[in-house]
Amino acid sequence: MSFDGVLLLGLYGLALALALWAFVDAVVRPAAGYVAAGKLTKPAWAAITALAAVVIYFQTPMSFLGLPAVIAAVVYLVDVRPAVRGVQRGNSSW
């Protein structure tokens, strides 16, 4: 296997793991935290991250639909997750 193939396989595995982590985290968090943080609802984020994981599973992360799927998972992990966790802990900063 060439270096490019190994690199793309690693990128695929990383993107899929990231999307699955975002989905599991979205499902585990309480629904009231999403509303209190001013984000989309829990079912909406669960659906977005699940769709992202499915798209990444069937396509490469650098494809037409794969890149937006990776971006959706990253947005959840860097924006929504800290806000919901902050509400759970009782503070607004992360």
ABEGO torsion letter per residue (X at the ends): XBAAAAAAAAAAAAAAAAAAAAAAAAAABBAAAAAAAGBBBAAAAAAAAAAAAAAAAABBAABAAAAAAAAAAAAAAAAAAAAAAAAAAGBABX
